[in-house]
Amino acid sequence: MISLKKYLDSTSSQSDTSTPTPPRPVMKVHPEGKALFPVALSAYKSALTEVGDCCLRACPALGSALKDDLRMLDETLTDTLTKGALEAAESNVRERLQDWGKRTALHDQQKTGEVKEILLMMAKTAESVGERDQRCAQQINNVTTSLNKIANLDDLSQIRASIQKNALELKTSIDRMTAEGKAALDGLRKEVSTYQAKLEEAEQIASADSLTGLRSRPFVEAHIERHIAAGSAFCVAILDINRFKAVNDEHGHLAGDELLQQFARELKSACRTTDIIGRWGGDEFIILMECGLEEAQAQSERLTKWICGNYTLQEDTNPIKLVVAASIGLAEHLANETSKELFARADVLMYKNKAASRIPVDRHK
C-alpha cells in the first residue's frame, strides 16, 4: 500500500505544473512505472484476500465478517484509483484489522475465562468428593475398630447393643455419604449444564453470519464435506445479487447491507426447513439441498420467483425502491467430486446465468 501511495504521489507531483512552487526533491518514476502499477495493485488485492482467509481460519466466529469487508473493499480498488481513494482504502483496512484484532483478543480472553471456570469447578468438585471419601473412610474405620472390640465381650446383651450402635453409625455414615454425593453430583450437573448452554450459544454465534443471520460459510462447507463423506445425494446452489455493486456505489454501503439483510430474510422464507442456507461472501449466498437435481431445479425456480422483485430500503426519511434480480448456479454433486470442484461448477453456472440474463436493477427514490 505504501509503494502504491508513493507512486501516486510522484506522478501527481510531476503532472501538476499549474502553480509555480519552490524547487523541491521529486521522486522520479521508473519508465516502467505505469506498467508495474496494475501488477502491484493486483498483488495488494491478493494480499487482502489472503489476510481475510487467514483471519477466518484464526477465528471463525469473527473472521467471516472481516473477510467479507475486505472482499467488498477489494472491489473498489481499480486501475483508475486516485490518491485520495487509496489513502481512504488504506485507512479503512488499518481500522478494520485493528478492530478485528481487539475483538478477537476479547473473544479469546472470554473463552479462556470460561475454560478456567470449568477447570476450577471440576477441581473443587473433586476436592469435595475427596474430603467426603476421607470422612467416610474414617467413619467406617471407627466402626471396624468397634466390631473388633465385640469379639472380646462375653455378655450377649453387650454384644447385641454394641452391634446395634455400630450398625446405626454405619448407616448414618452411608446415608451422609449418599446425600453428599448426590449434592455434589447435582451441583456438577448444574454447572455442566450452564457451560454447555454457553458453549452451544458460542457455537451458534460462530456458525452464523454476523450481518444476515444466515449460516456462515465455514458451517455450510463443513456440512457439505459431511454429505460427501457419507455419500449422500445433494445439490448446491450459489446465488448472486445482480448489480449489487451499483447499489453500494449509488446509495452507500449501509443501504447495501440493508439489502443483503432483506434478501437473506426472503431467501430463508423461500427455502425448505431441510435446506441449509448460508452467506457465501459479499453479495453471494449458498444453499445446500438434500435432494437430486430435478427436485433442486424445481426448488430453484420457485425461490427465484420469490426473492426477485421489489425491495424498499429505508434511508433516513427517503425510502429507496429497488427492483432486484439474482442469478443462480445449481450443481449436483458427482461421484468422487471434491467440494472445491463442486463449488467451481456451481460458480461457473451462476456467472453464465448472470451474463445471459443481463437484468438491470431499477433504482429510484
N, C-alpha and C positions, 0 to 999 in steps of 0.2 A: 504493500500500500504506500509506503514511504517513497519507493522508487517511482511509482506512478505519479505521485504528487510532485516530485522533483521534475519529472518530465513535463508535466503540465505547466509548472511554474516557469521553467526555462523557455518553453515555446511561447508562453504568454508574454514574457519579457522581451523576446525577440520581435514579436509581431506588433507590439504597442509602440508606435512612433509618433502618435498624435500630439503628445505633450512633451516638450524638452525636459529632461531630468539630468541631474548631475551624473557624471560618469561613475559607474559602479561595476564591480566584477559581475559578469553574467556567465552562468553555466552554459557552455556550448553543447549543443545537441549533436550526438553522433549522426552522420549522414543516414544511417540505417534506423534512426530512432523511430520514425513513423512506422516502419515495418515491424519493429520489435514491440511497439506498444500493444497491438492486439494479442501478441503472444504472452506478454506479461499480464495483460488483463485476463486472458484465459487461464493462466496459471493461478492467478489470485482467486478467480471464481471456483476453480477446482479445489483450492485450499479451503474456501468457505464450506464446500460440500463435505470435505474430509473432516473438518472441525465439527460440523453438525453430526456426522456419523459417529465420531469418537465420543462426543458428549452424550449421544443417545446410548451408546454401549456403557459408558461410565455410570450413567444414572438414568435408566429408562423412565422413571417417574417424572423427571423434569427435562430430559434431553429431547423428547419429541417436539415440544413447543419451540425450543430453541432451533432445532433443525429446520422446522417449517419457516421460522422467521428468517433464518439465513438463506433459505431457498428463495423466499419471496424477495429478499434484498438482492440476491444474485440476479434475478430477472431484471432489475433496474440498471445493472451495470452493462453498458453498451460501448461500442467504439466511439460514439459521439459524446462520451462523458465529459462534462465540464469540471473545472477545478472546484467550484462550489459544491457541485453534486458529489464529487469524490470525497471532499472533506466531510460532508454530511454523512456519506456512507461509512467512512472510517470511524466517525464519532458514534454512529449507530451501532456498528459492530462492537466497538470497545465497550459501550454501555451495556449491550445485551450479554456479552461474555462476562463482564463484571457482575451483572445482576444474577446470571446463571451460577457463577461461582459462589456468590454469597448464599443463594437459595439452596444450592447443593450441599454446601458446608452445614447449613442449618438443618437440612433434611438428614444428613448423615449423623449429625450430633443428636438429633431426636431419636433416630433408630438405635444409636449406640446407647442412649439413656434407657430406652425400653428394654434392650437386651440386658443391660446392667441390672435393672429392676427385677427381671425374671430370674437372673442368676442369684441375686440376693434373696429373693423369695424362696427359691429352691434350697439355698443354703440354710436359711432359718428353719424351713420345714424339716430338713434332715437333722438339724441340731435338736429341734424339739422332739423328734422321734427318738434320737439317741438318748436324750435325757429321760424320756419315758421308759425306754427299754432298760436303762440302768436302774431306775427306781423299781421297776417290776422285777428285775433280776435280784435286787437286794431283798425285796419282799418275799420272793419265792425261796431265797436262800435262808431267810429267817424262819419260814415255815418248815423247811427241810431240817434245820437245826432243832426246831421244836419236836418234829417227828422222831428224830434220833433219840431225844430225851425220853420219849414214851417207852422205848424199849427197856429202860431201867426202872419203870414203875411196876409195882406189884399189885396195887389196888386197881381192880377193874373199873370202879367208878371214876377214879382219877384218869385212867387211860381214856375212858369214854369222853369225859369233859375236855381233856386235852385235844382229842381228835376233833371234837365239835368246834372248839375255839380256833384250831388251826385251819379247819375246813372253812370256817367263816372268814378268816383273814385271807385265805387263798381266793375265795370267791370275790371278796371285796377288791382284792388286788387285780383280779382278772377283769371285773366289771369296770374298774377305774381305767385299766389299760385299754379296754374296748372303747370306752367313752372318749378317752384322749385320742385314740387312733382315729375314731370317727370324726372328731372335731378337726384334727389335723388334715384328714382326707377331704372333708368338706371345704376347709379353707383353701387347700391346694386346688381343688376343683374350681372353686370360685375365682381364684387368681388366674388359673389357666384359661378359664372361660373368658375372663376380661381381656387377657392378652391375645387370645385367639380372635376375639372381635376386633381388636386393634389391628392385628395382622391382616385380617380379611378386609378391613377398611383401607389399609395401606395398599393391599394388592388391587383393590377396586380402583383406587386413585391412580396407581401405576399403570393399570390396564386401560385407562380412559384417556381420550384426547382432551386436553385442557380447554380448548376453545369450543368444540362442538358437543362434547359429552359422549361421542361415539367411542367405539373401541380404538385403542392405539394400534399403530402399525405393528409393533413387536407382538402384541397379543394375537392379531389376526395371522401373522406369519407363523406363530407357534401352533395355532390350531390347524393351519394348512399342513404343516410338517407332520402333525399327528395323523391327519387324514391320509397323507401319503404313506406313512409308516404302516398304517392299518390296512391299506389297500382299498379304502372306501371310494365310492364313486362321488365326485363332486365337480362343481364348476366355479370359476372365479370371474367376477365382472368388475372391471375398472371403469369408473365414471369420471368425466372431466367437465367442469362448467365452461361452456363456450364463452370466449372473450371476457374471461373474468378479470384479466389484467386491465382491460379498459374501464371496468368499474372502479378499480383501485386508482387508476390514473385520473379519472374524471371526478370521483366523489370522495376519494381518500380511503385509507386502509381500515378506518373504523366502519365505514359503510361496507367495505369488502368483508370484514369479519362478521357483521350482522347478516350479510347474505349467506355466508358459509353456515352460520348457525341456523337460519331459517331453512336452508336447503337440507341440512342434516336432519332436522325435525321431519321434514316432508319425506325424506328418504327412509327414515325409520318407520314412519307411518305406513309407507307403501310396501315395506318388506314383511316377510312372514316371521313368525316367532322363532323358527328354526334357522333363519339366516343370521349370519354373523356380519355385522356392518361396521366398518372402520374408516377412519380418515387415513388415506394413503400418504398425503403430504400436500401442502398448498391447497389448490382447489380440486384435488383428485381424491376420490373415495373408492373403497373396495368392498365387495360383498362376496362372502363365501356361501354358496348354495349347495346343500347336501342333496343333490339330485342329478339326473342325467341332462344332456344338452337340450333335448327337446323341451323338457319342462322348464329348464332355465331360460330358454329363449322366450317362452310364453310369459314367464315372470318378468323378464327384462322389458318386454314390450308393454306390459301393464304398468310397471313402475315408471317407465319413461313418460307415459301419458300423465301420470300423477305428479311427478316432480317438475316437469317443464310447464312453463306458463307464467302467469302474472305474480310478481312479488312486490311488496311495498316495504321500503326501508325508512325508518324514522330518523331524520337528520335535523336536529333542533326542532323548529316548527314547520319545516317544509318537508313533506314526505317525498321520497324518491320512488317512482314507479318504474319497474323493470319487467321486461318480458325475457325470461331466462330459458335457455335451451342447454342441453347436456349431450355429450357423446359417450357411448358405451362400447367397450370392447369385452366380449364374452368368449371364454375359452374353457373347454372341458379338459380335465386332467387326463393325460395319456399314460399308458403303462411305461414304467421306467423313466418317466419325465421328472426332472427336478423342479423345485418350486421356482427357481430363477428362470428356467426355460418357460414354465407356465406363465409367469408374470410378463415375460418378454412377448409372448404370443398375444396375450390379452392387451398389452400396451400398444402393439402394432395395430391390432384390430380397432382399438379405440381411436387412434390417430387417423386411420383410414376413414372411419365413420365421420370424424370431425372434418376432414378435408372434403368428403363427399357432400356433407350437409350444408356447410357454409351458411348456417342460420344466424343472422345477426341478432344482437341484443339491443332492443329498442329502449332508450333511456330518455325520460322526460320528467320534469317536475310538475 
